[in-house]
Amino acid sequence: MSVHKEVKKVTTNTLLKLKAANQKISMLTAYDFSFAGIFDAAGIDVILVGDSASNVMAGHETTLPITLDQMIYHAQSVVRGVKRCLVVVDLPFGTYQSNSDIALASAIRIMKETGAHALKLEGGEEIVESVKKIVSAGIPVMGHLGLTPQSIYKFGTYNVRANNELEAEKLKKDILLLQEAGCFACVLEKIPAALAKEVTASVFIPTIGIGAGNGCDGQVLVMHDMLGINNEFNPRFLRKYLNMHEQITTAVTQYIDDVKSGDFPNEKESY
């Protein structure tokens, strides 16, 4: 008789427990079924279906052009590949900023049509009403402070945020507002490590850093950056675990050579 081992699902509550136990949280982006399945089986805690799909999947310069329908498509693909990890989906630019009713309608569409487990929204005080409304409908929300790529044109740069007193104070206030509004976690992007550590200690919800030092409760990277698929992007915070760009180029070049020379397919590879 085979014993069926129960797969323990990662929930928002799991992340709170990890923080309380002083254990780090691992998070990666994914945008399709195949990679989501690999990451999930490898034991990742959280997959973020990031609006970074706008850059790495669709080739846009910023995250702004990606639509709600496109995010839903990516999220559906990821959810089908996942058995145990928590799947968080970015609400794309323009689907929540102006009006909390529109924010709730966008959130409900993602949850109903994808089967994802939670959503992520960028911003602090400006979006608190939207967060409250979404959370009150029973939908978990992850916050995102520091460098908020959807506001790129406002800041005009992808440089480190909150490295002056005024911005740092706002960030400290914002994370408390997000926690109070019901966020279960918060991404901190490209802020000074000392500030991230201080902010992390000030809240009971977990913080997930990207370019925010080692003092956060967890870390997130974009899969294309971490796997070295994307050759052009080399920020200081990135550790490349593979050079897939090189490996794929070598493999494809070899394949082309083998086809051109008549070496592929050989006798064993034919029927």
C-alpha positions in Angstrom: 0.0 0.0 0.0 1.5 3.4 -1.0 1.4 6.0 1.7 0.2 9.3 0.2 2.3 12.1 1.7 0.2 15.2 2.4 1.7 18.3 0.7 1.8 21.1 3.3 0.6 24.2 1.5 2.3 27.5 2.2 -0.2 30.1 3.4 -0.1 33.7 4.5 -0.2 32.3 8.0 2.9 30.2 7.3 4.9 33.4 6.5 3.9 35.1 9.7 5.0 32.0 11.6 8.3 31.9 9.7 9.0 35.5 10.8 8.0 34.8 14.4 10.4 31.8 14.4 13.2 33.9 12.8 13.3 31.8 9.7 13.8 33.4 6.3 11.3 33.4 3.4 12.3 32.6 -0.2 10.4 34.1 -3.0 11.0 34.2 -6.8 9.0 35.5 -9.8 7.5 33.1 -12.4 5.2 33.7 -15.3 4.5 30.3 -16.8 3.5 26.7 -16.0 6.9 25.1 -16.6 9.0 27.3 -14.4 6.4 27.5 -11.7 6.3 23.7 -11.4 10.1 23.6 -11.1 10.3 26.3 -8.5 7.5 24.8 -6.5 9.0 21.3 -6.5 12.3 22.8 -5.5 10.7 24.1 -2.3 10.3 27.9 -2.9 8.0 29.5 -0.3 6.4 32.1 -2.5 6.0 32.7 -6.2 5.3 36.2 -7.3 3.6 36.6 -10.7 5.2 39.9 -11.1 4.2 42.8 -13.4 7.9 42.5 -14.4 6.4 40.1 -17.0 5.9 43.4 -18.9 9.7 43.6 -19.1 11.0 40.1 -19.2 8.2 38.3 -21.1 6.8 41.1 -23.3 9.9 43.3 -23.9 8.5 46.6 -22.6 10.8 49.2 -21.1 8.7 49.6 -17.9 6.0 47.6 -16.0 3.3 50.1 -17.0 2.0 48.7 -20.2 0.9 45.2 -18.9 -2.8 44.8 -18.7 -5.1 43.1 -16.1 -6.0 40.5 -18.7 -2.3 39.7 -19.4 -1.6 39.4 -15.7 -4.5 37.0 -15.4 -3.1 34.9 -18.2 0.3 34.6 -16.6 -1.2 33.9 -13.1 -3.5 31.1 -14.5 -0.4 29.5 -16.1 1.6 29.7 -12.8 -1.2 28.4 -10.6 -1.6 25.3 -12.8 2.1 24.4 -12.1 1.9 24.8 -8.4 1.1 22.3 -5.7 2.3 23.8 -2.4 3.8 27.3 -2.5 1.9 30.6 -2.0 1.1 32.4 -5.3 1.0 36.2 -5.2 0.0 38.3 -8.2 0.8 41.9 -8.9 -2.1 44.2 -9.5 -0.9 46.1 -12.6 -0.6 49.8 -13.0 -3.9 51.6 -13.4 -6.1 48.9 -11.8 -6.1 50.1 -8.2 -4.5 53.6 -7.8 -7.4 56.0 -8.5 -10.4 54.4 -6.9 -10.8 51.7 -4.3 -14.0 50.3 -6.0 -12.0 49.7 -9.2 -9.2 48.2 -7.1 -11.6 45.7 -5.5 -13.1 44.8 -8.9 -9.6 44.2 -10.3 -8.7 42.1 -7.2 -11.8 40.0 -7.4 -11.2 39.3 -11.1 -7.7 38.0 -10.4 -8.8 35.8 -7.5 -11.8 34.3 -9.4 -10.1 33.8 -12.7 -6.7 32.6 -11.7 -7.0 30.6 -8.4 -4.0 32.6 -7.0 -3.8 33.1 -3.2 -2.9 36.8 -2.7 -2.3 40.1 -4.5 0.5 42.7 -4.3 0.0 46.5 -4.5 2.6 49.2 -4.7 2.5 52.3 -2.5 1.8 53.4 1.0 -0.6 56.0 2.4 -1.9 56.7 -1.2 -3.4 53.2 -1.6 -4.4 52.4 1.9 -8.1 52.7 1.1 -7.8 50.2 -1.7 -5.9 47.8 0.6 -8.6 48.0 3.2 -11.4 47.4 0.7 -9.6 44.4 -0.8 -8.7 42.9 2.6 -12.3 43.4 3.8 -13.4 41.3 0.9 -11.3 38.4 2.3 -8.4 38.8 -0.2 -4.9 38.8 1.2 -2.7 41.7 0.2 1.1 42.1 0.2 2.5 45.6 0.2 5.4 47.0 -1.7 7.4 50.1 -0.6 10.7 51.7 -1.5 11.4 51.7 -5.2 8.0 51.2 -6.8 8.5 50.5 -10.5 5.0 51.5 -11.4 5.9 55.1 -10.3 9.0 55.2 -12.4 8.0 58.3 -14.3 7.3 60.2 -11.1 10.8 59.5 -9.7 12.5 59.4 -13.1 15.1 56.9 -11.9 15.5 53.3 -10.6 18.0 54.5 -8.0 17.9 53.6 -4.3 14.9 55.1 -2.5 14.4 56.4 1.0 18.1 57.4 1.5 17.0 60.8 2.8 15.3 61.5 6.1 12.0 62.6 4.7 11.5 59.6 2.5 12.8 57.2 5.2 10.2 58.7 7.7 7.4 58.3 5.1 8.4 54.6 4.5 8.4 53.9 8.3 4.9 55.4 8.5 3.7 53.7 5.4 4.6 50.2 6.5 2.7 50.7 9.8 -0.3 52.0 7.8 -0.2 48.9 5.5 0.1 46.6 8.5 -2.9 48.3 10.1 -4.9 48.1 6.9 -4.4 44.3 6.9 -1.4 43.5 4.7 0.1 40.1 5.5 3.6 41.0 4.3 5.5 43.8 2.5 8.2 43.9 -0.2 11.0 46.5 0.4 12.8 47.4 -2.8 16.1 49.1 -3.2 16.3 50.9 0.1 19.3 51.2 2.5 20.0 48.0 4.4 20.0 49.8 7.8 16.5 51.3 7.2 15.1 47.9 6.0 16.4 46.2 9.1 14.9 48.9 11.3 11.5 48.8 9.5 11.5 45.0 9.7 11.9 45.1 13.4 9.1 47.6 13.7 6.4 45.4 12.3 5.0 41.9 13.0 4.3 41.2 9.3 7.2 39.8 7.3 9.3 42.0 5.0 10.7 40.6 1.7 13.7 42.5 0.4 15.1 43.1 -3.1 18.2 45.2 -2.9 17.4 46.0 0.7 20.1 44.0 2.5 20.0 41.0 4.8 17.9 42.4 7.6 14.6 41.6 5.9 12.5 38.5 6.7 12.9 37.1 3.2 14.3 37.8 -0.3 12.8 38.0 -3.8 14.5 38.1 -7.2 13.2 38.1 -10.8 13.8 34.6 -12.2 15.3 35.9 -15.5 17.9 37.9 -13.5 18.8 35.2 -11.0 19.0 32.5 -13.7 21.1 34.7 -15.9 18.7 34.6 -18.8 18.7 38.3 -18.9 22.2 39.4 -19.8 21.9 43.2 -19.7 20.7 43.6 -16.1 23.5 43.6 -13.5 22.5 45.6 -10.4 24.6 45.4 -7.3 21.9 43.4 -5.4 21.7 40.6 -8.0 23.4 37.3 -7.5 23.3 35.2 -10.6 23.0 31.5 -9.8 23.3 30.4 -13.5 24.4 31.8 -16.8 21.5 30.5 -18.8 22.0 33.1 -21.5 25.4 31.5 -22.3 24.2 27.9 -21.8 21.1 28.3 -24.1 23.1 30.1 -26.8 25.6 27.2 -26.8 22.9 24.6 -27.0 21.0 26.4 -29.8 24.2 27.0 -31.8 25.0 23.3 -31.5 21.5 22.3 -32.6 21.7 24.6 -35.6 25.1 23.1 -36.6 23.8 19.5 -36.2 20.7 20.2 -38.3 22.7 22.0 -41.0 25.4 19.2 -41.1 22.7 16.5 -41.3 24.0 15.0 -38.0 20.5 15.5 -36.3 18.5 13.4 -36.3 20.8 10.3 -36.5 19.7 6.7 -37.0 18.9 6.2 -33.3 16.7 9.3 -33.3 14.6 8.1 -36.3 11.8 5.6 -36.6 
